[in-house]
Each structure stands twice: as C-alpha cells, then as structure tokens.
C-alpha cells in the first residue's frame, strides 16, 4: 500500500499547491437530504446578498439529495443521474447562477455502493466503482471541490449505512475518487470518514496520518448535531490531531459544518463553537437558513479577525495548553507573522469572569486584542472579561515577550507504583517507560498509588503521559476518559483525559497538565489515581512533578 500512497502524494502535490481551509455554504444542516432547485437558488443568492462571499465564504456545496432516488445512472455517460423531481432543470443552471455571482461550485458523493441519506437503506447510488464517470459529471458542472462520504461501503442494506469500525480499505476507496478528480482538474476533496481509524499492519492510524496525498482535507470526527455536547465531543477529538504536527497547507482537519444560526445552542455557545472551529483551522461552512440569520449571528460568522486566523498561511491549529476540568480550557497557536491565537473556553456553564494570566502561556507580556470586542490592551500581563455560560475569550496576541524560565520536572513511571483492584502493567512501545498501567477505574475501580514523591510546590501543574484511544461517535461517548486523583489523602479531584489518538500502544499524550494542590514541600507525598464513578480511566505511562 505504501507505493500507492507515495505515488498519489506526488500526484497531489504536482497538481495542487497548499491551501488554507475552505469556506462556504453546505446544504446539509439546513436541508438534510432534501434540497431543491428553489431552496438552493435562495441559498446561493443569500450567501452573496448577506455579505458572506465578501467575507471569504466562496464555495457553494450541495450535499446529499441531488441524485436520483431510484439509484439510476445516466445511460450514455454512466454517471449518477440527477433527481429531476427536485431539480427539474438539472444542476447546471444552479452552478451557473452560483458562479455568475462569484461563488465556486462544489458537489457531494459517497465512496460506497449507496450514498448517505436520511432514508435507510438509502435508495441513492454511491460512486464506488464509478469514480471516473462521476468525476466527469462533477467537472461538467464546473465543480472545484467534492465532499466524499463513507456510507454503504460493504453493501446496500440498512446495516451497511454508517460503518464505524476500523477499516483496511480507506486508502483504496478514497484514492480511487481522488485520482479521478485530479485527472479532471478538481483540486479539493474532503475525506469524510467521520474520524474512523484506518487499520494497518502496524496498528490503527487516524485520518491525519493516512489522508495526506489522498485529499486536501479530512473529517476529524463523526457528524456534528445540535447541542453543546456535540461541539464538546468533536472539540475533544480535535485535541490530539491539533497536537500531531501533521496539519498544514493543503492538509487540514474538517470539524464538520457550522451550527451557528441553528437551534440547540445559546448564542454564546455558538460563538465559542465558531471561534474554536476557526482557530483549529477547520473548514468553515455555513449550514443554516441564511436569509433568517440574525445580525448578531452574521457578525459572528463574518468576524474578520477570526477569519484571518482561520486563513492564516501557516495553517497551524491552536493546541490545548491546559484543561482545568469542568472549569475552563486554555488553547494557543502560532500565526505566520509571529502573533499568537488564544482561546479560553468556559466549561463551568455559568456566567462569570474569565481571567487569563499570560504567565500560564509562558509569556511575560503582550498586546492583547479581544476578537469579540475588537479592542486592544497594550503591554498586558493578564486579561479578564465577563463571559456567559460556555462563552469564550477569543484573543490575538502581538508584541509577545516570552518567559525564559521553566521548572525542572521529575518523572515517576506509573509501573513503579502500587496497583490494586485489577489495575495492571502492560507493555507499551510508545511509552517513555516502555510499559504502562491500565485498567484504572472501571467496574472494579482499579487504583494506582505513587509514594515518596518530593516537590517544592504545594500547588502545581502535574504532567501526565497517558493513552486514551476510546473514540466517541455521534450519540455516544464524548472523547474523554475520567479519573479521580487525590493528593496526600485529600479530597479527590475528577480529571478529564481527552482522546490521545487511536492506537493504545503508541498514541501517548505527553505532558498533559493537571493542576493539583495539597503537596507537602518538606516531606514526601502520596498520590492516588482511581476511577471516577464507574468510568474507565486512561492508561498511564508516567507522571511528572515539579522538583
């Protein structure tokens, strides 16, 4: 498989020069799989008339529901037939309208025998085995981007609808369409496999690893849906991908369509959702009833400062600096001119003041621009602002002065601790300690105790090297494991450990910071890590304490 991937990578980069994340409109969240000539015409005009094209949203994409619902193909070309009930004049007039108004046309299909659809089993044919004919169709419509889905990979039954188990055929199926799109001159493709891992002879790989050279973007997670819990699920899955160092021009993670303007979240939650997607360098696709958008929602979606960060030429996503479980998350990322993008997210779900000491970012001072208010504070050492529940500080830092000091950390291997209640030692090729402690928490409440720890700080950010490879999908887990941590017999603190990757043997999240208190600075200390309720905890490699 490696020669195929290498050849395709060379082909991709020969035809495509790196790009920033795409921006535009997608019909799915508004229309599901029931678009029509009328609704699409209205959306095209609204994207221009409401200022979205001018703000940078220049792609217009029809999602599922455009193809014939009897599974038919064009008798002469072999391409997917268009649903003439919904589109009596075909799609070409709509493509022409979009392009006449300055938008770029984009299409949707599926790497299966059926296309994803709200009806199961789907009556709509997919592109598997017909990639060349369908690529020709997309080109004839002047398409410049294709979203390529993953339903019905194994057959046409309802049970084949949306496979979420690790697969071995991703490269074969998705590269078949990518090759044909390159042949006809369509440079952009989204591999929409919902963050499902790719199974290789050396273990599981995430989409950030295997899609470079097979597409220009990849879906990092399962579909978004209404409600903050879905944003949090996707956001947790983005953490390890943002840290991977594999994201860059022409290869970025798509966190799925924007929910701004739809029901299910407060205005502040929608604003935080948009800021996170923008700073994570996701594609930004409006997917709502555009004519009905409020002025406030339009202002969020057209925030020039956040769009500038999203479109920054470095295409480097923010990474999680520290999670204060159930309180706040602190993110930061570099921009091409040396500025820093910073996002602080309220996790307490209460109205309050969020305070950001710049020292928590390893900085002594900076000019801080509040991207929601548009105001700048020069030479700041900290920044505070009142936010509503699940609100955020979205900041751009310039004239940054970095701290030159850093603490000395002493690490203790988890396997040297005392194990109880089923916790055990397992080999781990990616671990610094070469092994790890697993089965922490769970039904038996496995427990790890580390003793004789010395430190100079009573309250500190303890470093955890851990693995969590338990992927959550829509309607399921939220891509975090919980553990309970107690210092010197004090009150236990529940800690969130977000997804670290897909491979339980190699995907170690290193130096995850957890703020803990209650350490003695004169004697030895004991730390106990166990389950939080009946939840499974992460597997632990080593833990670092300030010397």
Secondary structure, 3 states (H helix, E strand, C coil): CHHHHHHHHHHHHHHCCCCCCCEEEECHHHHCCCCCHHHHHHHHHHHHHCCHHHHCCCEEECCCCCECCCCCECCCCCCECECCCCCCCCCHHHHHHHHHCCCEEEEEEECCCECCCCCCCCCCECCCCCHHHHHHHHHHCCEEEEEEECCCCCCCCHHHCCCCCCECCHHHHHHHHHHHHHHHCCCEEEECCCCCCEEECCEEECHHHHCECCECEEECCCCCCCCHHHHHHHHHHHHHHHHCCCCECCEEEECCCCCCCCCCCCHHHHHHHHHHHHHCCCCEEECCCHHHCCHHHHHHHCCHHHHHHHCCCCCCCCEEEEEECCCEEEEEEECCCCCEEEEEEECCCCCEEEEEEHHHHCEEEEEEEECCCCEEEEEECEEEEEECCCCEEEEEEEEEEECCCCCCEEEEEHHHCEEECCCEEEECCCCCCCEEEECCECCCCEEEEEEEECCCCCCEEEEEEEECCCCCCCCCCCCEEEEEEEECCCCCEEEEEECCCCCCCCCCEEEEEEEECCCCCCCCEEEEEEECCCCECCEEEEEEEEC
